């Protein structure tokens, strides 16, 4: 009897990276199409941003109830479950006859990502084939930005030039989900050893996420950093297509998708350079650059300048990359291996909560007050979040340094006094 073919450490790493790319491709696939949905079904901005916001709301509910599930059932099984739900979501979008189906599709995307995201992020850390532990965080950013970039560009291309503009992009997404499912299926079974009284069903019972002792400050700095990146991204993904269409005066979805894709491509390119940048300095730099990006965002919306919008795409992408990679790196460093899935899920929970509030709030403001005013209101609120991130990161740096000097050793041993 032949033994089943299984990936090794490197193959498992790249399979997890593919899952992260799929999660972000799925989340961004509809972004270029929101103006088309709005035109076809006469939807105001608050509805399209609420469709966008349904995704993080569903995701954070899953993270709240099942955030530590990959610690219980293994990264592989959690990823497989998430991928299957993302595949179903793609089909729902492909056949959507009205806006209600868009909400259903976004909810399924959120639930699927909730199961897959934390598991895939943890798998990257645990199967990192390089000696530098920071490479896992950098590759997480590269994977997610690659998925988002391809989603924006490919969706725009297919929607503009291919038949069935609101269908074909999601058929492609469905096929990619099937390929990712097969790739993860070929990874080794990583279910933890069962303990007394534990069965398969108990892992799916809602359990409160708990933060391991001694890492609260590091976790807060990491979470605020990722939340800053996600909240700025929420404005970009929910209203960016509308801004791009108004500023360029074009309805060509490929142009809009390519313009939005500049930002996500910048995120990935920047992340490739962050492998040697320590987590806390990356967080501080990310906060500072994000502040500059918010200024450009507000200036672009008020002036109607396409050049400023393009500058925001670049600067905002750099800030996102530093903030997200640094925050994730600090969380990975601080989390004990046995609780890494739960810690990362808790980080994503708070980050997506702020993203959902940002998207829905900005959409409501854009509907009531106009796009420029909505951006003017969002920019200072997000600037406060970025400033708080910088302060917490510097406090964590000062607290961490004495522990490192008195007890030199692995980085994770000195985070937050743990």
N, C-alpha and C positions, 0 to 999 in steps of 0.2 A: 504494500500500500504506500503510495507516494505521499510525502509530507507536503502540507500546504505551503505555498510560497509566501514569505513574509519579508517586509522591508526591514533593513537594519536601522541603526541609529540615525544615519544621515537621511535615509528615505523617509523615516517617520517624521523627522524635522521638516522636510519639504512638504510632506502631506499636510502637516499642521499649518504651515505657511499658506498652502493653497486654500485651506478652510478659512483662514483669516481674510484672504483676498476675496473669496466667495461671499463672506458675510458683508463686506463693504461694497462689493459689486451689487449685491442684492439691495442694500440700503440706498444706493445711489442710482439704481437703474431707472427710477421714475422721475428723478429730479429734473432732467431736461424736458420731460413730457408734461410737467405740471401746467405750463401755459396752454398746451394743446388740450388737455383735459378741461381746463377752465373755459377755453373758447367753445369746445364742443358741448359742454353741459352747463354753461353760464354760471360758473362757480366764482364767488368772490375770494380775495386772498385769504380771508380767515378760514375758509373751507380747505383750500389747498395746503396751508400751513398746518391745519389740524390733521389732515391726512398724513403729512410728514410727521407730526407729533404723536400720532397713534403708535408708530414704531417704537420710539423710546419708552413710551408709557407701558406697552405690552412687555418690552424687554425688561424693564426694571421690576415689574411684577414677578416675572419668572426668576430674576436674580434674587429678589427678596424671599421667595418661597423655596427655590431650588438652586440657589447660587453655589452651594457646596456639593452639588450632586456628582461632579466629576471626581471629587475626592473619595466618594463612596462607591461609584460604579466604574470608575476608570475614565481617563480622558477619551479613549477610543469610542466607547459606547455613547458618551455624551455628545461627541462630535457627530456620530452617525445619526443620532436622533435629531440634532439640530439641522443637519444637511437635508434630511428627509422633509422636514417642515419647510425649509427654504425652497425646495423643489415644488412642493404643493403650492406655496405662495406665488411662485412664478406662473404656474398654470392659472391661478385665480386672476392675476393681473392680465394674462393673455386673453381671457374670455370675458373680462369685466364689461357689463352692459351699462353700468351706472356707478355713481360715486360710492355707493354702499359697498360695492365689491372692492373698491380701492382701499377702503377702511379695513375690510376683511383681509385683503392681501398684506397690508402693512402690519396688521396685528400678527398674522402668521409669520411674517418676516421677523418681527420683534421677538416672538416666542422662540423661533428657530435659532436666532442669533443668541438669545439668552442662554440656550443650552450649549451652543458651540463655541462662543467667544472666549469665555474664561477657560474652558478646557483646552482650546487650541493655544491660547497664550501660555498656559502652564506647560503644555507639551513642548513648546519651543524652548522653554528654559530647561526642561528635564532631558531633552534630546539634542541640546546645543552641541554641534560637532567641533566647535572652536574652543580654545582654552580661555578666550576672553569672554567673561559672562555678559558683558554689555552688548555683545553681538546679538543676543536673543531679543533684547528690547529694540535695537535698531532694526532687526529683520521684521519684527512685529509691525513697526511703522512702515517699512518698505512694502510689506505684503498688503497692508490695509490701503496704503496710498495707491499701489498698483491696481488693486481691485476697483477702487473708486475712480481712478483716472480712466481705466478701460470702460467702466460703466458709463461715464459721462460721454466719452468720445464715441464709443460703439453705439450707444443708444441714440445719440444725436445723428450719427451716420445712417443707421437703419431707419430711424424715424423720418429723415429727410428724403432719402433716396431709394429706399426699398419699399416693396408693397407691404400693406398691412402695418402702417407706422406705429400703431399702439399695441402690436401683437408680436412682431418678429423678435424684438429685443428680449422679450421674456421667454420666447422659445429657446433662444441662445442661452439665456440664464439657466433654464431647466436642464439643457444638455450639460452645461458646466457643472451643475449640481450633481448630476449622475456620475460624471467623471471624478469629482471630488469624493463622492461616496465610495466608489471603487478603490480610489487611492487609500482612503482611511481604512477600508475593509482589509487591505493588505498589510496594515501595520500590526505589530504584535499585540496580543491581548494583554492589557495592563490593569485588569481588575485587581484591586487590593485584596489581600487575604481576608476571608470572612471571619468575623468574630462571633462569639457565642451569642445566640439570640438574634442574629442579624440575618435577614433574607433579602431577596431581590426587591420585594415590594417596599420594604422599610426605607430604602434609599429614595423612593419617590414620595414619601410623606413630607409635607412642608416642614422645614426646620429653620429656625432663626439663624441668620448669619452672625457669627461671633468673631470679634477681632482678638487675635492672640495678645496676651499681655506684653506690655513693654514696647509696642510699636505704634502707639496712638499718634504721636507727633509726626513720625515719618509717614504714616498712612494719611494723615490730614494734608500734609504738604503734597504728597503724591496725588491724592484725589483732587485737590483744588487745581493742580496743574493740568491733569487730564480733563477736568471739567471746564477749565478755561478754553482749552483747545476745542472740545466738543461744542461748547456754547457758541463760540465764534463760527465754528463749522455749521451750526444749525442755521444761523443767519444766511450763510453763504449758500447752503443747499436748499433752503426753503424759499428764499427770495432772490437768490443769485441769478437764476434764469430770467426772472422778470426784470431785474436790473440790467442784465446783459442785453436783453431785447430792446429795452427803452434807450439804452446808451448807444447801441450800434444801429438802431433803427432797422434791424433785420428780423425776419421770421425764420431764417435758415437755421434749423436745429443743429446742424453740424457745426456751424460757426459758434453758436451758443455753447454747445457741449465742449468744443475745443477750448473756448475761452475759460470755461469753468475748469476744464481739465488741466489748465496751466497751473492752478493752485495745487491740486492733488499731486501733479507730477513734481512740483517743487518740494512738496513734503517728502516724497520718496528719495529724490536726489539728495536733499539735505540729510536725511536719515542715514544714508550711506557714509556720510562723513562724521557721524556721531559715535562711532564705535569706541573711540578713545576719550570721549568727553564724559567725565563723571556725572552721576545723576543730578546732584544738587546744583552744580553750576549750569547744567543744561536747563533745569527748571527756572533758574533766575534769568538766564538769557532768553528763554522762551517767554517769560512774563514781560520782559522789557520790549522784545520785538513785537509781541502781541499788542502792547500799548501803541506802538507806532502803527501797526496794521489797523487798529481801531480808528486812529486818527485819519488814515487814508480812506477807510470805509465811509466815515461820516463826510469827509470832503468830497468823495466821489458821488455820493447820493445827493448832496446839496448843490454841487456845481454842475452835475451832469457830464463830467469829464470822463471819457473812455480811457484816457491815459492814466488817470488816478485809479480807475477801477482795475486796470491791468497791474498797476503798482501794488494795489491791495492784494491781488491774486498772488503776486510774488512774495511780498513781505508777510502777508498772512500765512502763506504756506510755510515759510521759514519758521515763523513763530509757533505754528501748530506743531511742526516736527520737533523742535526743541522741547516744547511743553509736554507733548504726549510721550516722546521717548524718555525724557528725564523723569516724568512722573511714573511711568511704567517701570523704569529701571529701579527707582527707589523702592517701589512696592515689591518688585521681585527680590530685591536685596534684603528687605526687611522680613518678608513672609517666611515662616517655617515651611519646609517642604511638604509636611503632612497637611498643612492648611492653605497651601498656595492657591488652589482653585477657589476656595471660599473667600480669601483675601482679595484676589483679583476680581471676583464677582461682586464683592462689596464695593470695590473701587468703581467698577463699571456702573453699578446701581446708582450711586450718587451722581456720577458724571452724566448718565443718561437722563436722570431726573431733571438736572439743570438744563440739559439740552432740550428736553420736552417743554419745560416752562418757557425757555427762550424762544423756541419756534412758535409756540401758540401765542405767546404775548406779542411777539413781533408781528405775527399775522393779524391779530386783532387790531393792533395799532395801525398797520398798513391799510386795513379796510376802513377804519374810522377816520384816520388822520392823513393818510397818504404815505407812500413809500419812503420819501425823504425824511419825514417826521419820525416814522417808525425807527429808521436807522439812527437818527439823532438821539432818540430815547434809549436805544439799546447800547450804543457805544459807551456812554459813561457808566452804565450799570455793569457792563462787562469789564470796563477798566478797573472798577473797584475789585472785581474778582481777581483780575491779574495782579493788582497791587497786593492783595491779601496773600496770594500765592507766593510772591517774592518774599514777603515778610516771613511767612511760615518756613520757607525753604532756608532762609538765612538763620532763623532760630534753630532749625534742625541741624544746620551746619555747625553752629557754635556748640550745640549740645553734644553732637557726635564727636567733635574733635578731642575733647578731654578723654572720652571713653576710648578712642583709638590710641591716644598717647599712652594711657595707663595699661591697656590690654591689646597690644597689636595682634592682628590675626585676620581671619576672614572678615570681609566687609560686613556681612550679615550679622556678625556677632556683636557689632557695636551700634547698630541702628536703634535709635530710641532707647538706648540703655538695655536692649534685650541681649 
